[in-house]
Each structure stands twice: as C-alpha cells, then as structure tokens.
Amino acid sequence: MLKLFLTFLILIQTTDVGITSPQNGETIRGQIQIQGSIDYPTFASAELAFTFASNSGDTWFPIQTFPQPLTDSNLAVWDTTSVTDGDYNLRLRITLQDGTFLDFIITDLKIRNQELPTPTATDAPLPQFDNNATPTPRIIEPTEIVLSFPSSTPLPPNPASITTDSIYRVFAQSAFVVLVLFVLFSLIIRLRKN
C-alpha cells in the first residue's frame, strides 16, 4: 500500500496537472480565462466546475467537460457575469481510466462584477479647470441648410386589381347559380305536391 501511495506521489510530481490561473484568493470579474493542464497518463475525462465557497455539500456547477487531455492551455472561458457576486471555489476533476479521480481546487475566488475597480496610480489624472478664468465666447456662424426629398418611385402594377369585366363575370356566374337553385327548389316542391 505504501508503494502504491509513493508511486502516486511520484506521478503527481512528474506530471504538471492542475489549474495555473486563476489562483487562490484572487478577485475576478467578467470573462475569465481558466488556464492549466489535464494531461495525465491514465486520463479518461475531466470536468471544470464551480461552487459557492460556503457550500458544505457536494453541489458543483459544470463550466466545461473535456474528453481529451490538454497541456498548458486555456481550458475554458468562465463568464462570471452569469453568477452573483460572492466567494467561490473552482474545481478541476480528472477522472482516470480505473474510475478514480483527481481533484484540483482553487479556493476563495472573489467574483466582484458589481464593484468598480479602484483606480491605480497608472490611470490618467482628470483635467483640472480654473474656476476664475473668464470664458471665451464662441460665435457660431449660421450655415446654409439644403433640404432634399427623395423622389418617388413608381409602384409596380397590382396583380390583385379588379377590372369591370371581372365584376360582370362574377355577377353573371352568381345569377346563373341562383337561377339553377331556384329551378331545383321549384322542382322539389312540385314533386312533393304530387
């Protein structure tokens, strides 16, 4: 058992596996590049997930899953604006071929999207204005204004237009149908009387 544990420790030390950015306790906001490596000798799959720092259970929210190992790359982009400000933990879980897994956890990440970053000394200073200076009046010369209106474009002919010939044709067809119905009803009534 001790030999197996030592072999495991040697494998961990010889493979560069885990999250390299962000780091424990870091304050983050917006789109965060999560960097690291998941290249392990018996790699089966991996999952990147987050949880509340105060979470005492085992509830993790997945960010990305990985079917293939990656080495020293951007693992995912985490949009922290989709969660409320607070303290979170980030976990990279590598599942091995024998069903066991390795967890790499970054703790106490402070998401602060609602807070404005504090200005640093490298920020440019605001311009200073002299309140005692007399303002110089600006004279604005009127300019010529030319109004132009777009010309109208003729519309194409309407294919659904009604002509007088079509009105007469519909009237004649309707009158013929009424006449035929009148004759039929007359015959039906006459046959009933007989």
C-alpha positions as MATLAB code, in Angstrom:
seq = 'MLKLFLTFLILIQTTDVGITSPQNGETIRGQIQIQGSIDYPTFASAELAFTFASNSGDTWFPIQTFPQPLTDSNLAVWDTTSVTDGDYNLRLRITLQDGTFLDFIITDLKIRNQELPTPTATDAPLPQFDNNATPTPRIIEPTEIVLSFPSSTPLPPNPASITTDSIYRVFAQSAFVVLVLFVLFSLIIRLRKN';
ca = [
       0.000    0.000    0.000;
       2.848    2.372    0.844;
       4.494    1.583   -2.504;
       1.282    2.428   -4.361;
       0.998    5.739   -2.473;
       4.625    6.643   -3.275;
       4.067    5.790   -6.956;
       1.020    8.073   -6.919;
       3.057   10.921   -5.365;
       5.809   10.492   -7.972;
       3.243   10.596  -10.798;
       1.731   13.774   -9.369;
       5.135   15.421   -9.101;
       6.289   14.406  -12.578;
       3.132   15.491  -14.393;
       2.170   19.137  -14.480;
      -1.560   18.783  -13.884;
      -3.968   21.338  -12.444;
      -5.170   24.923  -12.735;
      -2.476   27.572  -13.162;
      -4.808   30.584  -13.429;
      -6.708   31.993  -11.549;
      -5.037   31.487   -8.165;
      -6.419   31.034   -4.627;
      -7.965   34.213   -3.190;
      -7.879   36.151   -6.481;
     -10.528   38.798   -7.245;
     -12.057   38.237  -10.682;
     -14.730   39.829  -12.883;
     -16.153   39.424  -16.379;
     -14.804   36.803  -18.793;
     -12.063   34.794  -17.066;
      -9.566   32.597  -18.913;
      -9.034   29.421  -16.894;
      -5.604   28.004  -17.703;
      -3.997   24.747  -16.783;
      -3.153   21.192  -17.802;
      -5.169   17.981  -17.708;
      -2.637   15.673  -19.360;
      -2.386   12.671  -17.033;
      -1.098    9.190  -18.002;
      -4.399    7.331  -17.361;
      -6.720   10.195  -18.364;
     -10.341    9.227  -19.152;
     -12.164   12.593  -18.927;
     -12.167   15.844  -16.984;
     -14.639   18.421  -15.727;
     -14.214   22.041  -14.692;
     -16.863   23.222  -12.200;
     -17.527   25.866   -9.557;
     -19.393   26.075   -6.266;
     -20.103   28.607   -3.544;
     -17.218   28.878   -1.062;
     -19.739   28.402    1.744;
     -21.089   25.173    0.166;
     -20.836   22.394    2.730;
     -22.352   19.786    0.366;
     -21.123   18.385   -2.908;
     -23.030   20.667   -5.315;
     -20.821   21.718   -8.220;
     -21.950   23.610  -11.323;
     -20.125   22.498  -14.501;
     -18.348   25.038  -16.688;
     -16.739   22.677  -19.228;
     -16.086   18.978  -19.764;
     -13.059   17.544  -21.552;
     -12.951   14.238  -23.464;
      -9.267   14.683  -24.394;
      -6.218   15.700  -22.319;
      -4.781   19.207  -22.754;
      -1.372   20.550  -21.807;
      -0.635   24.151  -20.773;
      -3.616   25.721  -22.493;
      -6.721   27.796  -21.961;
      -9.093   25.226  -20.532;
     -12.215   27.405  -20.641;
     -13.627   30.911  -20.512;
     -15.800   31.419  -17.442;
     -18.420   34.173  -17.771;
     -18.623   35.333  -14.152;
     -21.366   37.852  -15.003;
     -23.803   34.911  -15.094;
     -23.396   34.334  -11.318;
     -23.951   36.683   -8.396;
     -21.034   38.413   -6.739;
     -19.550   36.397   -3.912;
     -16.851   33.920   -2.969;
     -16.493   30.713   -4.990;
     -14.320   27.630   -5.345;
     -13.188   26.266   -8.710;
     -12.555   22.532   -9.205;
     -10.795   20.612  -11.944;
     -11.713   16.926  -11.610;
      -9.769   14.461  -13.737;
     -11.411   11.040  -13.962;
      -8.937    8.240  -14.529;
      -9.432    5.044  -16.546;
      -9.838    2.941  -13.388;
     -12.765    5.107  -12.202;
     -10.861    7.098   -9.592;
     -10.400   10.826   -9.916;
      -8.019   13.633   -9.050;
      -9.377   16.953   -7.779;
      -7.545   20.266   -8.070;
      -9.409   23.032   -6.219;
      -8.824   26.794   -6.322;
     -10.414   28.298   -3.217;
     -11.772   31.683   -2.195;
     -12.180   33.242   -5.656;
     -13.869   36.597   -5.174;
     -16.254   37.473   -8.009;
     -16.868   41.233   -7.938;
     -18.689   42.248  -11.138;
     -20.849   44.888   -9.451;
     -17.944   46.707   -7.806;
     -15.955   49.170   -9.868;
     -12.215   48.571   -9.808;
     -10.299   51.065   -7.713;
      -8.210   53.452   -9.795;
      -4.478   52.879   -9.734;
      -1.610   55.341   -9.973;
      -1.176   54.467  -13.647;
      -4.636   55.847  -14.502;
      -4.523   59.225  -16.233;
      -5.461   62.142  -13.936;
      -8.619   64.100  -14.638;
      -8.142   67.500  -16.310;
      -8.164   70.473  -13.939;
     -10.294   73.528  -14.680;
      -9.644   77.058  -13.475;
     -12.875   78.444  -11.982;
     -11.530   82.046  -12.066;
     -10.826   82.046  -15.794;
     -13.216   84.078  -17.904;
     -14.920   82.047  -20.579;
     -14.203   82.953  -24.176;
     -17.462   83.367  -26.083;
     -17.820   81.254  -29.172;
     -19.637   82.733  -32.103;
     -21.299   80.173  -34.278;
     -21.821   81.273  -37.828;
     -25.055   80.104  -39.467;
     -24.568   77.701  -42.315;
     -26.751   77.131  -45.336;
     -29.221   74.299  -44.893;
     -30.349   72.492  -48.009;
     -33.319   70.189  -47.718;
     -33.668   67.452  -50.258;
     -36.504   64.981  -50.527;
     -36.238   61.611  -52.151;
     -38.011   61.234  -55.456;
     -40.927   58.844  -55.578;
     -40.510   55.538  -57.309;
     -43.487   54.313  -59.353;
     -45.099   51.240  -57.894;
     -45.442   48.077  -59.967;
     -48.956   47.171  -61.189;
     -51.079   45.387  -58.610;
     -51.806   41.821  -59.761;
     -54.807   41.662  -57.429;
     -56.644   44.560  -59.091;
     -60.319   44.158  -60.055;
     -61.490   45.104  -63.529;
     -65.081   45.829  -64.605;
     -65.054   42.704  -66.798;
     -64.252   40.527  -63.766;
     -67.088   42.173  -61.795;
     -69.614   41.452  -64.612;
     -68.348   37.874  -64.929;
     -68.744   37.192  -61.187;
     -72.220   38.796  -61.231;
     -73.315   36.652  -64.203;
     -71.992   33.453  -62.602;
     -73.734   34.261  -59.330;
     -77.032   34.986  -61.117;
     -76.768   31.695  -63.009;
     -76.155   29.750  -59.751;
     -79.167   31.446  -58.102;
     -81.366   30.637  -61.120;
     -80.301   26.958  -61.080;
     -81.005   26.726  -57.340;
     -84.408   28.376  -57.826;
     -85.309   25.841  -60.539;
     -84.167   22.908  -58.359;
     -86.183   24.044  -55.347;
     -89.233   24.571  -57.570;
     -88.967   21.036  -58.898;
     -88.561   19.582  -55.404;
     -91.656   21.419  -54.163;
     -93.700   20.340  -57.235;
     -92.712   16.702  -56.783;
     -93.735   16.756  -53.139;
     -97.203   18.031  -54.027;
     -97.803   15.193  -56.450;
];
